[in-house]
Amino acid sequence: MIPYFACILLVLIGLYAVVTKRNIVRIIIGFSLVEYAINLFFALVGFKREGIPPIITELGQSRSNFVDPLPQALVLTAIVIGLATTALMLALAMRIYEKYRTFDITEIRRLRG
Amino acid sequence: MDARFVPLFVIIPLASAFLIPLFAKLWQRSADLIANAVGAVLAGLSVYGALSLFTGSQVLVYRLGGWHPSLGITLAYDHLTALVVLAVNIVGLCALLFAVRYLDHYTGRWKFYALFMLILVGLNGVSVTGDMFNLFVFTEIAAVSSYALVAFGTDFDELEAGFKYMVIGEIGGAAILLAIALLYAKASTLNMAVVSQVMAGFGRTPLFWLIVAMFLVGFAIKMAMVPFHAWLPDAHPSAPAPVSALLSGVFIKVLGVYAMSRVMFNVFGLSRANAAGFFNLLIGFGVLSIVAGGLLAYAQKDYKRLLAYSSISQIGYILIGLGIGNYWGIVGALFHILAHALGKGLLFLTAGSVEHATGTRDLDRLSGLEKRMPATAWSYLLGSLSLAGVPPFAGFFSKFFIIVGALSADMYWLAILAALFSTVTLGYLVKVANRAFFARRDREPTAAREAPAVMVVAMLGLLVLTIVLGVGFKPVVDRLVGPAANVLLQGLGYAQGILGM
């Protein structure tokens, strides 16, 4: 159980960074932490102690120790989506810096009400 | 009926998102042509899809690659899907038509259209998919393209709104992904129909409610219900007007309301009878959204920002309709998805038309536009009457059904509140009409010219549909919205249709 809770702890650390940090780049790092912690959690779902790859090599082989390959495939997809979001966030951060000349979100507050 | 047309809702916009940049290199304006042609094809296809369900079949199932549902991805097309797909593609077509001239003062025309097509891919994909992880992927496709489109103007406000929207939206996406991971750990499958059968065997353990709560948080952020709404009043006004129309009109409803009700009703089998607490929670959030959104809308001085707060308030109506949980409540909620998609889409297009003509959205600087822009002004006025619930427009019937639902569930205070706040809706919408369109004594009319013909056509199209939907509400309820409500009410019975039992 411990690895699962460690993952949740990582998610919370990332969320803490997103909520409390003032620097945009740190927010993005916090967000990446959340994302990777969830990916790790997803990969752990398919984990099996002493598991073997799910490839049938000879007839009569025991299939009870096959690792579930689906979570890994899903995590790959999630990583690609994460890549797109991180890239877009960083691109936005660069444009924000060009306009506002700062990364401090407390100074980027024109919209209110 | 043949289900072979179902994947086209995803394939066509996806292919065009790829082709638009390619052809734009050869000829700039080809982007307009391709995008509008695709919009028209998709709208026609969604009408065809809705009609093909009238012949009696309850659900059309398409198995990708021919795999059995427990292994592969299935696409499903039932009345509920038909309803949201119809809303998405019709609002999408009008927004695309409007964009042809609206984009005159933007650069990067083809980038706009390519991203817009990707939003349509995501929204249509979420509507037709029958697979949990597929739902997440399409959600992210739509969401990521919408972040880029909100920041499309790349000025101070747009960048700030885009970043804020993106951080909050991605937290919602992360919550949905975590919920799917937990669900997979418990059910060992991702097909909605199979998951729902497996979950029916499990009890209502704390883990079950944790999964429900994670999904609820994710979808709540996507639909911007109060208190998860902070991004919406910044993001929706900052986007270009056609995108605002799509975001406020259908985006929050497909990614939020539709996805939530599909998962909660059909996959987890929650219903008023077996999970009253959950439904009361929905009503609570709904009431909060109606009150907070409505009152905050009153205080706004920005044309589009006022409409954005109004969207939060109207999402509240849909939520209480779902929360009431009986037939008429759900019919009202689903009818409001249609009515609000058309109405709010129309109002955001008029905002775009005003901004295009005058260069400002500040209600203090606008005055007397009715003389110069009669089509825009009257579209706005009639559209806002529909949203506020004045008969015989579409918005009246959705609120009427919700109130009927509340009364038949003996929730009298809810019926009173819904009726009361439709006058508040009328109040803040009339405020715009008063300030911007009809002359004020102390002020000269703002200099402006009527919007170009295609923009007027796009607005009138939505206006006509709003009136048609209102006047012809009976066949729509009998043939489309009523069966769609039954899809939700049958709960776990959904799986039988998909698995062909």
Boltz contact constraints between the chains, C-beta under 6 A:
constraints:
  - contact:
      token1: [A, 34]
      token2: [B, 174]
      max_distance: 6.0
  - contact:
      token1: [A, 38]
      token2: [B, 174]
      max_distance: 6.0
  - contact:
      token1: [A, 38]
      token2: [B, 177]
      max_distance: 6.0
  - contact:
      token1: [A, 38]
      token2: [B, 178]
      max_distance: 6.0
  - contact:
      token1: [A, 41]
      token2: [B, 181]
      max_distance: 6.0
  - contact:
      token1: [A, 42]
      token2: [B, 181]
      max_distance: 6.0
  - contact:
      token1: [A, 45]
      token2: [B, 181]
      max_distance: 6.0
  - contact:
      token1: [A, 45]
      token2: [B, 184]
      max_distance: 6.0
  - contact:
      token1: [A, 45]
      token2: [B, 185]
      max_distance: 6.0
  - contact:
      token1: [A, 74]
      token2: [B, 133]
      max_distance: 6.0
  - contact:
      token1: [A, 81]
      token2: [B, 140]
      max_distance: 6.0
  - contact:
      token1: [A, 84]
      token2: [B, 144]
      max_distance: 6.0
  - contact:
      token1: [A, 85]
      token2: [B, 144]
      max_distance: 6.0
  - contact:
      token1: [A, 85]
      token2: [B, 170]
      max_distance: 6.0
  - contact:
      token1: [A, 89]
      token2: [B, 166]
      max_distance: 6.0
  - contact:
      token1: [A, 92]
      token2: [B, 151]
      max_distance: 6.0
  - contact:
      token1: [A, 92]
      token2: [B, 162]
      max_distance: 6.0
  - contact:
      token1: [A, 92]
      token2: [B, 163]
      max_distance: 6.0
  - contact:
      token1: [A, 95]
      token2: [B, 154]
      max_distance: 6.0
  - contact:
      token1: [A, 95]
      token2: [B, 159]
      max_distance: 6.0
  - contact:
      token1: [A, 96]
      token2: [B, 159]
      max_distance: 6.0
  - contact:
      token1: [A, 99]
      token2: [B, 156]
      max_distance: 6.0
  - contact:
      token1: [A, 99]
      token2: [B, 159]
      max_distance: 6.0
  - contact:
      token1: [A, 108]
      token2: [B, 160]
      max_distance: 6.0
  - contact:
      token1: [A, 110]
      token2: [B, 156]
      max_distance: 6.0
  - contact:
      token1: [A, 110]
      token2: [B, 157]
      max_distance: 6.0
  - contact:
      token1: [A, 111]
      token2: [B, 157]
      max_distance: 6.0
  - contact:
      token1: [A, 111]
      token2: [B, 160]
      max_distance: 6.0
  - contact:
      token1: [A, 111]
      token2: [B, 234]
      max_distance: 6.0
